[in-house]
Amino acid sequence: LRTPLTTIYGSSSVIVENKDLSREQILKLAEGIKEDAQWLMGMVENLLSVTRIDNGNVKLIKTPVVLEELVDSVLVRFRKRYPKQNIRVEIPDEFVMVSVDAVLIEQVTVNILENAVQHARGMTTLILRVYTKGENAVFEIIDDGCGIPKERLDRIFTGYFETGNLPVDNQKRNMGIGLSVCASVIKAHDGEIMVENLKEGGCCFRFTLKMEEDTDE
């Protein structure tokens, strides 16, 4: 948290204290402030989710949610940050309901989509696919990017891995915590989450959620 806060403070101080900055220089500094503020907002959401999941006194707020409405909410949140990123959406034609904490499941799906945008180098296609299998709704986020190094696959949901030579200010710094949050949320829903590299390139994140039972006669 300290790194983006330092950048925000430094850039805003330059704007306030230097009266001779050009409009272009001010806009560049302001854009950096905006990006770091957005990253901080995402990180705070992640940390609050971890706290909420790990706190034994707090229960999930599960309610029946229409799958199509859940996906629509995810797309609205995602497109606010990445309006130029195309997503191919594939969902069942039939009416499907899941019993979930909608806010947390939206965050899981958005986190994984953002992860693809930030890390899947060379990506040209991003797919959000949902289908039913038995009593589960299966969510898949698929990209055709660079894939995930084999040494990271086993640890990708733990939040702990070496970042190697990644730049300190690179947005990749948020990947570990974001995906560990995803795993915690899905586990709390009694679902499963996994990731695999695809033979044709790219990777697929997959998680399951129980469908709401049909109570109609």
Biotite code that builds the C-alpha atoms (Angstrom):
import biotite.structure as struc

atoms = struc.array([
    struc.Atom([0.000, 0.000, 0.000], chain_id="A", res_id=1, res_name="LEU", atom_name="CA", element="C"),
    struc.Atom([2.899, 2.349, 0.743], chain_id="A", res_id=2, res_name="ARG", atom_name="CA", element="C"),
    struc.Atom([4.289, 2.317, -2.807], chain_id="A", res_id=3, res_name="THR", atom_name="CA", element="C"),
    struc.Atom([1.244, 3.753, -4.619], chain_id="A", res_id=4, res_name="PRO", atom_name="CA", element="C"),
    struc.Atom([0.573, 6.162, -1.739], chain_id="A", res_id=5, res_name="LEU", atom_name="CA", element="C"),
    struc.Atom([4.113, 7.507, -2.069], chain_id="A", res_id=6, res_name="THR", atom_name="CA", element="C"),
    struc.Atom([3.606, 8.000, -5.795], chain_id="A", res_id=7, res_name="THR", atom_name="CA", element="C"),
    struc.Atom([0.258, 9.745, -5.295], chain_id="A", res_id=8, res_name="ILE", atom_name="CA", element="C"),
    struc.Atom([1.736, 12.064, -2.673], chain_id="A", res_id=9, res_name="TYR", atom_name="CA", element="C"),
    struc.Atom([4.794, 12.830, -4.795], chain_id="A", res_id=10, res_name="GLY", atom_name="CA", element="C"),
    struc.Atom([2.855, 13.549, -8.000], chain_id="A", res_id=11, res_name="SER", atom_name="CA", element="C"),
    struc.Atom([0.255, 15.708, -6.275], chain_id="A", res_id=12, res_name="SER", atom_name="CA", element="C"),
    struc.Atom([3.016, 17.652, -4.499], chain_id="A", res_id=13, res_name="SER", atom_name="CA", element="C"),
    struc.Atom([4.713, 18.370, -7.836], chain_id="A", res_id=14, res_name="VAL", atom_name="CA", element="C"),
    struc.Atom([1.425, 19.692, -9.259], chain_id="A", res_id=15, res_name="ILE", atom_name="CA", element="C"),
    struc.Atom([0.760, 21.918, -6.242], chain_id="A", res_id=16, res_name="VAL", atom_name="CA", element="C"),
    struc.Atom([4.299, 23.246, -5.798], chain_id="A", res_id=17, res_name="GLU", atom_name="CA", element="C"),
    struc.Atom([5.280, 23.833, -9.435], chain_id="A", res_id=18, res_name="ASN", atom_name="CA", element="C"),
    struc.Atom([3.283, 26.604, -11.084], chain_id="A", res_id=19, res_name="LYS", atom_name="CA", element="C"),
    struc.Atom([5.117, 26.390, -14.422], chain_id="A", res_id=20, res_name="ASP", atom_name="CA", element="C"),
    struc.Atom([4.031, 22.879, -15.382], chain_id="A", res_id=21, res_name="LEU", atom_name="CA", element="C"),
    struc.Atom([2.477, 22.535, -18.806], chain_id="A", res_id=22, res_name="SER", atom_name="CA", element="C"),
    struc.Atom([-1.014, 21.112, -19.211], chain_id="A", res_id=23, res_name="ARG", atom_name="CA", element="C"),
    struc.Atom([0.515, 17.976, -20.737], chain_id="A", res_id=24, res_name="GLU", atom_name="CA", element="C"),
    struc.Atom([2.790, 17.483, -17.724], chain_id="A", res_id=25, res_name="GLN", atom_name="CA", element="C"),
    struc.Atom([-0.098, 17.972, -15.300], chain_id="A", res_id=26, res_name="ILE", atom_name="CA", element="C"),
    struc.Atom([-2.294, 15.504, -17.178], chain_id="A", res_id=27, res_name="LEU", atom_name="CA", element="C"),
    struc.Atom([0.478, 12.903, -17.175], chain_id="A", res_id=28, res_name="LYS", atom_name="CA", element="C"),
    struc.Atom([0.958, 13.255, -13.416], chain_id="A", res_id=29, res_name="LEU", atom_name="CA", element="C"),
    struc.Atom([-2.808, 13.188, -12.839], chain_id="A", res_id=30, res_name="ALA", atom_name="CA", element="C"),
    struc.Atom([-3.148, 10.020, -14.905], chain_id="A", res_id=31, res_name="GLU", atom_name="CA", element="C"),
    struc.Atom([-0.541, 8.358, -12.697], chain_id="A", res_id=32, res_name="GLY", atom_name="CA", element="C"),
    struc.Atom([-2.438, 9.463, -9.597], chain_id="A", res_id=33, res_name="ILE", atom_name="CA", element="C"),
    struc.Atom([-5.657, 8.038, -11.044], chain_id="A", res_id=34, res_name="LYS", atom_name="CA", element="C"),
    struc.Atom([-4.059, 4.674, -11.878], chain_id="A", res_id=35, res_name="GLU", atom_name="CA", element="C"),
    struc.Atom([-2.505, 4.289, -8.436], chain_id="A", res_id=36, res_name="ASP", atom_name="CA", element="C"),
    struc.Atom([-5.768, 5.309, -6.744], chain_id="A", res_id=37, res_name="ALA", atom_name="CA", element="C"),
    struc.Atom([-7.637, 2.679, -8.776], chain_id="A", res_id=38, res_name="GLN", atom_name="CA", element="C"),
    struc.Atom([-5.071, 0.055, -7.761], chain_id="A", res_id=39, res_name="TRP", atom_name="CA", element="C"),
    struc.Atom([-5.464, 1.042, -4.103], chain_id="A", res_id=40, res_name="LEU", atom_name="CA", element="C"),
    struc.Atom([-9.249, 0.757, -4.340], chain_id="A", res_id=41, res_name="MET", atom_name="CA", element="C"),
    struc.Atom([-8.930, -2.756, -5.756], chain_id="A", res_id=42, res_name="GLY", atom_name="CA", element="C"),
    struc.Atom([-6.432, -3.758, -3.091], chain_id="A", res_id=43, res_name="MET", atom_name="CA", element="C"),
    struc.Atom([-8.632, -2.453, -0.283], chain_id="A", res_id=44, res_name="VAL", atom_name="CA", element="C"),
    struc.Atom([-11.580, -4.421, -1.688], chain_id="A", res_id=45, res_name="GLU", atom_name="CA", element="C"),
    struc.Atom([-9.402, -7.531, -1.748], chain_id="A", res_id=46, res_name="ASN", atom_name="CA", element="C"),
    struc.Atom([-8.189, -7.049, 1.825], chain_id="A", res_id=47, res_name="LEU", atom_name="CA", element="C"),
    struc.Atom([-11.726, -6.426, 3.082], chain_id="A", res_id=48, res_name="LEU", atom_name="CA", element="C"),
    struc.Atom([-12.861, -9.619, 1.375], chain_id="A", res_id=49, res_name="SER", atom_name="CA", element="C"),
    struc.Atom([-10.064, -11.634, 2.980], chain_id="A", res_id=50, res_name="VAL", atom_name="CA", element="C"),
    struc.Atom([-10.988, -10.232, 6.395], chain_id="A", res_id=51, res_name="THR", atom_name="CA", element="C"),
    struc.Atom([-14.639, -10.990, 5.830], chain_id="A", res_id=52, res_name="ARG", atom_name="CA", element="C"),
    struc.Atom([-13.968, -14.571, 4.719], chain_id="A", res_id=53, res_name="ILE", atom_name="CA", element="C"),
    struc.Atom([-11.440, -15.322, 7.491], chain_id="A", res_id=54, res_name="ASP", atom_name="CA", element="C"),
    struc.Atom([-13.613, -13.871, 10.245], chain_id="A", res_id=55, res_name="ASN", atom_name="CA", element="C"),
    struc.Atom([-15.495, -16.824, 11.711], chain_id="A", res_id=56, res_name="GLY", atom_name="CA", element="C"),
    struc.Atom([-18.193, -14.526, 13.073], chain_id="A", res_id=57, res_name="ASN", atom_name="CA", element="C"),
    struc.Atom([-19.197, -13.241, 9.656], chain_id="A", res_id=58, res_name="VAL", atom_name="CA", element="C"),
    struc.Atom([-21.323, -15.440, 7.413], chain_id="A", res_id=59, res_name="LYS", atom_name="CA", element="C"),
    struc.Atom([-21.712, -15.217, 3.675], chain_id="A", res_id=60, res_name="LEU", atom_name="CA", element="C"),
    struc.Atom([-24.750, -13.284, 2.548], chain_id="A", res_id=61, res_name="ILE", atom_name="CA", element="C"),
    struc.Atom([-26.106, -15.861, 0.124], chain_id="A", res_id=62, res_name="LYS", atom_name="CA", element="C"),
    struc.Atom([-29.156, -15.027, -1.933], chain_id="A", res_id=63, res_name="THR", atom_name="CA", element="C"),
    struc.Atom([-30.635, -16.557, -5.105], chain_id="A", res_id=64, res_name="PRO", atom_name="CA", element="C"),
    struc.Atom([-29.197, -14.662, -8.072], chain_id="A", res_id=65, res_name="VAL", atom_name="CA", element="C"),
    struc.Atom([-30.091, -14.943, -11.734], chain_id="A", res_id=66, res_name="VAL", atom_name="CA", element="C"),
    struc.Atom([-26.950, -15.968, -13.616], chain_id="A", res_id=67, res_name="LEU", atom_name="CA", element="C"),
    struc.Atom([-27.494, -13.508, -16.461], chain_id="A", res_id=68, res_name="GLU", atom_name="CA", element="C"),
    struc.Atom([-27.867, -10.603, -14.010], chain_id="A", res_id=69, res_name="GLU", atom_name="CA", element="C"),
    struc.Atom([-24.701, -11.648, -12.175], chain_id="A", res_id=70, res_name="LEU", atom_name="CA", element="C"),
    struc.Atom([-22.723, -11.711, -15.420], chain_id="A", res_id=71, res_name="VAL", atom_name="CA", element="C"),
    struc.Atom([-24.147, -8.321, -16.436], chain_id="A", res_id=72, res_name="ASP", atom_name="CA", element="C"),
    struc.Atom([-22.979, -6.813, -13.128], chain_id="A", res_id=73, res_name="SER", atom_name="CA", element="C"),
    struc.Atom([-19.500, -8.262, -13.666], chain_id="A", res_id=74, res_name="VAL", atom_name="CA", element="C"),
    struc.Atom([-19.280, -6.762, -17.145], chain_id="A", res_id=75, res_name="LEU", atom_name="CA", element="C"),
    struc.Atom([-20.389, -3.326, -15.917], chain_id="A", res_id=76, res_name="VAL", atom_name="CA", element="C"),
    struc.Atom([-17.666, -3.294, -13.244], chain_id="A", res_id=77, res_name="ARG", atom_name="CA", element="C"),
    struc.Atom([-14.998, -4.606, -15.575], chain_id="A", res_id=78, res_name="PHE", atom_name="CA", element="C"),
    struc.Atom([-15.782, -2.213, -18.446], chain_id="A", res_id=79, res_name="ARG", atom_name="CA", element="C"),
    struc.Atom([-15.512, 0.793, -16.148], chain_id="A", res_id=80, res_name="LYS", atom_name="CA", element="C"),
    struc.Atom([-11.800, 0.007, -15.837], chain_id="A", res_id=81, res_name="ARG", atom_name="CA", element="C"),
    struc.Atom([-11.167, -1.522, -19.260], chain_id="A", res_id=82, res_name="TYR", atom_name="CA", element="C"),
    struc.Atom([-13.651, 0.053, -21.688], chain_id="A", res_id=83, res_name="PRO", atom_name="CA", element="C"),
    struc.Atom([-11.571, -0.910, -24.729], chain_id="A", res_id=84, res_name="LYS", atom_name="CA", element="C"),
    struc.Atom([-11.136, -4.578, -23.829], chain_id="A", res_id=85, res_name="GLN", atom_name="CA", element="C"),
    struc.Atom([-13.459, -6.886, -25.752], chain_id="A", res_id=86, res_name="ASN", atom_name="CA", element="C"),
    struc.Atom([-14.922, -9.895, -23.955], chain_id="A", res_id=87, res_name="ILE", atom_name="CA", element="C"),
    struc.Atom([-16.742, -12.771, -25.599], chain_id="A", res_id=88, res_name="ARG", atom_name="CA", element="C"),
    struc.Atom([-19.533, -13.867, -23.286], chain_id="A", res_id=89, res_name="VAL", atom_name="CA", element="C"),
    struc.Atom([-21.070, -17.334, -23.481], chain_id="A", res_id=90, res_name="GLU", atom_name="CA", element="C"),
    struc.Atom([-23.865, -18.213, -21.034], chain_id="A", res_id=91, res_name="ILE", atom_name="CA", element="C"),
    struc.Atom([-26.660, -20.817, -21.075], chain_id="A", res_id=92, res_name="PRO", atom_name="CA", element="C"),
    struc.Atom([-29.882, -20.025, -22.911], chain_id="A", res_id=93, res_name="ASP", atom_name="CA", element="C"),
    struc.Atom([-31.910, -21.557, -20.112], chain_id="A", res_id=94, res_name="GLU", atom_name="CA", element="C"),
    struc.Atom([-32.830, -19.765, -16.897], chain_id="A", res_id=95, res_name="PHE", atom_name="CA", element="C"),
    struc.Atom([-30.169, -20.460, -14.249], chain_id="A", res_id=96, res_name="VAL", atom_name="CA", element="C"),
    struc.Atom([-29.995, -19.300, -10.640], chain_id="A", res_id=97, res_name="MET", atom_name="CA", element="C"),
    struc.Atom([-27.154, -19.636, -8.169], chain_id="A", res_id=98, res_name="VAL", atom_name="CA", element="C"),
    struc.Atom([-27.206, -19.108, -4.420], chain_id="A", res_id=99, res_name="SER", atom_name="CA", element="C"),
    struc.Atom([-24.219, -16.865, -3.724], chain_id="A", res_id=100, res_name="VAL", atom_name="CA", element="C"),
    struc.Atom([-22.887, -13.770, -2.055], chain_id="A", res_id=101, res_name="ASP", atom_name="CA", element="C"),
    struc.Atom([-23.213, -11.750, -5.249], chain_id="A", res_id=102, res_name="ALA", atom_name="CA", element="C"),
    struc.Atom([-20.767, -8.987, -4.265], chain_id="A", res_id=103, res_name="VAL", atom_name="CA", element="C"),
    struc.Atom([-17.975, -11.462, -3.558], chain_id="A", res_id=104, res_name="LEU", atom_name="CA", element="C"),
    struc.Atom([-18.596, -13.590, -6.653], chain_id="A", res_id=105, res_name="ILE", atom_name="CA", element="C"),
    struc.Atom([-18.597, -10.444, -8.813], chain_id="A", res_id=106, res_name="GLU", atom_name="CA", element="C"),
    struc.Atom([-15.245, -9.539, -7.293], chain_id="A", res_id=107, res_name="GLN", atom_name="CA", element="C"),
    struc.Atom([-13.822, -13.003, -7.984], chain_id="A", res_id=108, res_name="VAL", atom_name="CA", element="C"),
    struc.Atom([-14.832, -12.857, -11.627], chain_id="A", res_id=109, res_name="THR", atom_name="CA", element="C"),
    struc.Atom([-13.618, -9.279, -12.125], chain_id="A", res_id=110, res_name="VAL", atom_name="CA", element="C"),
    struc.Atom([-10.302, -10.095, -10.414], chain_id="A", res_id=111, res_name="ASN", atom_name="CA", element="C"),
    struc.Atom([-9.650, -12.979, -12.785], chain_id="A", res_id=112, res_name="ILE", atom_name="CA", element="C"),
    struc.Atom([-10.643, -10.949, -15.851], chain_id="A", res_id=113, res_name="LEU", atom_name="CA", element="C"),
    struc.Atom([-8.341, -8.111, -14.758], chain_id="A", res_id=114, res_name="GLU", atom_name="CA", element="C"),
    struc.Atom([-5.585, -10.635, -14.145], chain_id="A", res_id=115, res_name="ASN", atom_name="CA", element="C"),
    struc.Atom([-5.835, -11.721, -17.778], chain_id="A", res_id=116, res_name="ALA", atom_name="CA", element="C"),
    struc.Atom([-5.668, -8.145, -19.056], chain_id="A", res_id=117, res_name="VAL", atom_name="CA", element="C"),
    struc.Atom([-2.636, -7.338, -16.906], chain_id="A", res_id=118, res_name="GLN", atom_name="CA", element="C"),
    struc.Atom([-0.597, -10.512, -17.345], chain_id="A", res_id=119, res_name="HIS", atom_name="CA", element="C"),
    struc.Atom([-1.619, -12.432, -20.476], chain_id="A", res_id=120, res_name="ALA", atom_name="CA", element="C"),
    struc.Atom([0.946, -10.961, -22.842], chain_id="A", res_id=121, res_name="ARG", atom_name="CA", element="C"),
    struc.Atom([-0.062, -11.239, -26.486], chain_id="A", res_id=122, res_name="GLY", atom_name="CA", element="C"),
    struc.Atom([-3.715, -11.825, -25.639], chain_id="A", res_id=123, res_name="MET", atom_name="CA", element="C"),
    struc.Atom([-6.141, -11.219, -28.509], chain_id="A", res_id=124, res_name="THR", atom_name="CA", element="C"),
    struc.Atom([-9.189, -13.052, -27.148], chain_id="A", res_id=125, res_name="THR", atom_name="CA", element="C"),
    struc.Atom([-10.781, -12.971, -23.695], chain_id="A", res_id=126, res_name="LEU", atom_name="CA", element="C"),
    struc.Atom([-13.748, -15.230, -22.986], chain_id="A", res_id=127, res_name="ILE", atom_name="CA", element="C"),
    struc.Atom([-16.150, -15.384, -20.045], chain_id="A", res_id=128, res_name="LEU", atom_name="CA", element="C"),
    struc.Atom([-18.008, -18.679, -20.344], chain_id="A", res_id=129, res_name="ARG", atom_name="CA", element="C"),
    struc.Atom([-20.586, -20.176, -17.988], chain_id="A", res_id=130, res_name="VAL", atom_name="CA", element="C"),
    struc.Atom([-22.229, -23.562, -18.399], chain_id="A", res_id=131, res_name="TYR", atom_name="CA", element="C"),
    struc.Atom([-24.042, -26.052, -16.202], chain_id="A", res_id=132, res_name="THR", atom_name="CA", element="C"),
    struc.Atom([-22.681, -29.423, -15.186], chain_id="A", res_id=133, res_name="LYS", atom_name="CA", element="C"),
    struc.Atom([-24.701, -31.574, -12.814], chain_id="A", res_id=134, res_name="GLY", atom_name="CA", element="C"),
    struc.Atom([-25.743, -29.388, -9.895], chain_id="A", res_id=135, res_name="GLU", atom_name="CA", element="C"),
    struc.Atom([-23.031, -26.808, -10.567], chain_id="A", res_id=136, res_name="ASN", atom_name="CA", element="C"),
    struc.Atom([-22.662, -23.676, -12.631], chain_id="A", res_id=137, res_name="ALA", atom_name="CA", element="C"),
    struc.Atom([-19.136, -23.683, -14.063], chain_id="A", res_id=138, res_name="VAL", atom_name="CA", element="C"),
    struc.Atom([-17.422, -20.341, -14.735], chain_id="A", res_id=139, res_name="PHE", atom_name="CA", element="C"),
    struc.Atom([-14.452, -20.181, -17.103], chain_id="A", res_id=140, res_name="GLU", atom_name="CA", element="C"),
    struc.Atom([-12.256, -17.185, -17.921], chain_id="A", res_id=141, res_name="ILE", atom_name="CA", element="C"),
    struc.Atom([-10.136, -18.061, -20.941], chain_id="A", res_id=142, res_name="ILE", atom_name="CA", element="C"),
    struc.Atom([-7.400, -16.101, -22.682], chain_id="A", res_id=143, res_name="ASP", atom_name="CA", element="C"),
    struc.Atom([-5.034, -16.848, -25.558], chain_id="A", res_id=144, res_name="ASP", atom_name="CA", element="C"),
    struc.Atom([-2.051, -15.061, -24.041], chain_id="A", res_id=145, res_name="GLY", atom_name="CA", element="C"),
    struc.Atom([1.342, -16.266, -22.842], chain_id="A", res_id=146, res_name="CYS", atom_name="CA", element="C"),
    struc.Atom([0.115, -18.736, -20.238], chain_id="A", res_id=147, res_name="GLY", atom_name="CA", element="C"),
    struc.Atom([1.422, -19.120, -16.689], chain_id="A", res_id=148, res_name="ILE", atom_name="CA", element="C"),
    struc.Atom([4.951, -20.381, -15.894], chain_id="A", res_id=149, res_name="PRO", atom_name="CA", element="C"),
    struc.Atom([4.802, -23.957, -14.614], chain_id="A", res_id=150, res_name="LYS", atom_name="CA", element="C"),
    struc.Atom([6.620, -23.078, -11.405], chain_id="A", res_id=151, res_name="GLU", atom_name="CA", element="C"),
    struc.Atom([3.808, -20.676, -10.462], chain_id="A", res_id=152, res_name="ARG", atom_name="CA", element="C"),
    struc.Atom([0.802, -22.857, -11.234], chain_id="A", res_id=153, res_name="LEU", atom_name="CA", element="C"),
    struc.Atom([0.868, -24.745, -7.911], chain_id="A", res_id=154, res_name="ASP", atom_name="CA", element="C"),
    struc.Atom([1.196, -21.552, -5.850], chain_id="A", res_id=155, res_name="ARG", atom_name="CA", element="C"),
    struc.Atom([-0.922, -19.137, -7.817], chain_id="A", res_id=156, res_name="ILE", atom_name="CA", element="C"),
    struc.Atom([-3.850, -19.133, -5.357], chain_id="A", res_id=157, res_name="PHE", atom_name="CA", element="C"),
    struc.Atom([-1.730, -18.804, -2.203], chain_id="A", res_id=158, res_name="THR", atom_name="CA", element="C"),
    struc.Atom([-0.735, -15.165, -2.574], chain_id="A", res_id=159, res_name="GLY", atom_name="CA", element="C"),
    struc.Atom([2.925, -16.049, -2.149], chain_id="A", res_id=160, res_name="TYR", atom_name="CA", element="C"),
    struc.Atom([5.377, -16.219, -5.022], chain_id="A", res_id=161, res_name="PHE", atom_name="CA", element="C"),
    struc.Atom([8.581, -14.552, -6.138], chain_id="A", res_id=162, res_name="GLU", atom_name="CA", element="C"),
    struc.Atom([8.029, -11.615, -8.455], chain_id="A", res_id=163, res_name="THR", atom_name="CA", element="C"),
    struc.Atom([11.521, -11.913, -9.911], chain_id="A", res_id=164, res_name="GLY", atom_name="CA", element="C"),
    struc.Atom([12.526, -8.942, -11.998], chain_id="A", res_id=165, res_name="ASN", atom_name="CA", element="C"),
    struc.Atom([9.100, -7.329, -12.281], chain_id="A", res_id=166, res_name="LEU", atom_name="CA", element="C"),
    struc.Atom([9.158, -3.521, -12.020], chain_id="A", res_id=167, res_name="PRO", atom_name="CA", element="C"),
    struc.Atom([8.213, -2.295, -8.543], chain_id="A", res_id=168, res_name="VAL", atom_name="CA", element="C"),
    struc.Atom([5.481, -0.037, -9.917], chain_id="A", res_id=169, res_name="ASP", atom_name="CA", element="C"),
    struc.Atom([4.075, -2.663, -12.277], chain_id="A", res_id=170, res_name="ASN", atom_name="CA", element="C"),
    struc.Atom([0.419, -3.613, -11.811], chain_id="A", res_id=171, res_name="GLN", atom_name="CA", element="C"),
    struc.Atom([1.521, -7.247, -11.566], chain_id="A", res_id=172, res_name="LYS", atom_name="CA", element="C"),
    struc.Atom([2.112, -6.645, -7.880], chain_id="A", res_id=173, res_name="ARG", atom_name="CA", element="C"),
    struc.Atom([-1.623, -7.203, -7.253], chain_id="A", res_id=174, res_name="ASN", atom_name="CA", element="C"),
    struc.Atom([-1.864, -10.685, -8.791], chain_id="A", res_id=175, res_name="MET", atom_name="CA", element="C"),
    struc.Atom([-1.050, -12.808, -5.758], chain_id="A", res_id=176, res_name="GLY", atom_name="CA", element="C"),
    struc.Atom([-3.460, -11.205, -3.294], chain_id="A", res_id=177, res_name="ILE", atom_name="CA", element="C"),
    struc.Atom([-6.220, -10.961, -5.876], chain_id="A", res_id=178, res_name="GLY", atom_name="CA", element="C"),
    struc.Atom([-6.116, -14.663, -6.731], chain_id="A", res_id=179, res_name="LEU", atom_name="CA", element="C"),
    struc.Atom([-5.792, -15.751, -3.099], chain_id="A", res_id=180, res_name="SER", atom_name="CA", element="C"),
    struc.Atom([-8.981, -13.783, -2.431], chain_id="A", res_id=181, res_name="VAL", atom_name="CA", element="C"),
    struc.Atom([-10.661, -15.607, -5.298], chain_id="A", res_id=182, res_name="CYS", atom_name="CA", element="C"),
    struc.Atom([-9.708, -18.979, -3.844], chain_id="A", res_id=183, res_name="ALA", atom_name="CA", element="C"),
    struc.Atom([-10.941, -18.003, -0.365], chain_id="A", res_id=184, res_name="SER", atom_name="CA", element="C"),
    struc.Atom([-14.293, -16.795, -1.672], chain_id="A", res_id=185, res_name="VAL", atom_name="CA", element="C"),
    struc.Atom([-14.943, -19.877, -3.801], chain_id="A", res_id=186, res_name="ILE", atom_name="CA", element="C"),
    struc.Atom([-13.919, -22.205, -0.957], chain_id="A", res_id=187, res_name="LYS", atom_name="CA", element="C"),
    struc.Atom([-16.336, -20.374, 1.352], chain_id="A", res_id=188, res_name="ALA", atom_name="CA", element="C"),
    struc.Atom([-19.075, -21.104, -1.209], chain_id="A", res_id=189, res_name="HIS", atom_name="CA", element="C"),
    struc.Atom([-18.172, -24.836, -1.107], chain_id="A", res_id=190, res_name="ASP", atom_name="CA", element="C"),
    struc.Atom([-16.972, -24.569, -4.687], chain_id="A", res_id=191, res_name="GLY", atom_name="CA", element="C"),
    struc.Atom([-13.727, -25.457, -6.426], chain_id="A", res_id=192, res_name="GLU", atom_name="CA", element="C"),
    struc.Atom([-11.277, -23.268, -8.321], chain_id="A", res_id=193, res_name="ILE", atom_name="CA", element="C"),
    struc.Atom([-8.389, -24.223, -10.586], chain_id="A", res_id=194, res_name="MET", atom_name="CA", element="C"),
    struc.Atom([-6.243, -22.959, -13.428], chain_id="A", res_id=195, res_name="VAL", atom_name="CA", element="C"),
    struc.Atom([-4.575, -24.702, -16.336], chain_id="A", res_id=196, res_name="GLU", atom_name="CA", element="C"),
    struc.Atom([-2.484, -23.749, -19.316], chain_id="A", res_id=197, res_name="ASN", atom_name="CA", element="C"),
    struc.Atom([-4.089, -24.591, -22.645], chain_id="A", res_id=198, res_name="LEU", atom_name="CA", element="C"),
    struc.Atom([-2.335, -26.638, -25.310], chain_id="A", res_id=199, res_name="LYS", atom_name="CA", element="C"),
    struc.Atom([-3.233, -24.072, -27.948], chain_id="A", res_id=200, res_name="GLU", atom_name="CA", element="C"),
    struc.Atom([-1.837, -21.253, -25.796], chain_id="A", res_id=201, res_name="GLY", atom_name="CA", element="C"),
    struc.Atom([-3.151, -19.097, -22.994], chain_id="A", res_id=202, res_name="GLY", atom_name="CA", element="C"),
    struc.Atom([-4.825, -20.356, -19.858], chain_id="A", res_id=203, res_name="CYS", atom_name="CA", element="C"),
    struc.Atom([-8.211, -21.090, -18.326], chain_id="A", res_id=204, res_name="CYS", atom_name="CA", element="C"),
    struc.Atom([-9.344, -20.204, -14.816], chain_id="A", res_id=205, res_name="PHE", atom_name="CA", element="C"),
    struc.Atom([-12.322, -22.315, -13.762], chain_id="A", res_id=206, res_name="ARG", atom_name="CA", element="C"),
    struc.Atom([-14.525, -22.253, -10.673], chain_id="A", res_id=207, res_name="PHE", atom_name="CA", element="C"),
    struc.Atom([-17.797, -23.895, -9.693], chain_id="A", res_id=208, res_name="THR", atom_name="CA", element="C"),
    struc.Atom([-20.856, -22.700, -7.796], chain_id="A", res_id=209, res_name="LEU", atom_name="CA", element="C"),
    struc.Atom([-23.890, -24.630, -6.667], chain_id="A", res_id=210, res_name="LYS", atom_name="CA", element="C"),
    struc.Atom([-27.044, -23.873, -8.605], chain_id="A", res_id=211, res_name="MET", atom_name="CA", element="C"),
    struc.Atom([-30.200, -22.897, -6.772], chain_id="A", res_id=212, res_name="GLU", atom_name="CA", element="C"),
    struc.Atom([-32.558, -25.867, -6.575], chain_id="A", res_id=213, res_name="GLU", atom_name="CA", element="C"),
    struc.Atom([-35.731, -25.612, -8.612], chain_id="A", res_id=214, res_name="ASP", atom_name="CA", element="C"),
    struc.Atom([-38.593, -25.484, -6.121], chain_id="A", res_id=215, res_name="THR", atom_name="CA", element="C"),
    struc.Atom([-41.335, -25.267, -8.735], chain_id="A", res_id=216, res_name="ASP", atom_name="CA", element="C"),
    struc.Atom([-43.837, -28.103, -8.775], chain_id="A", res_id=217, res_name="GLU", atom_name="CA", element="C"),
])
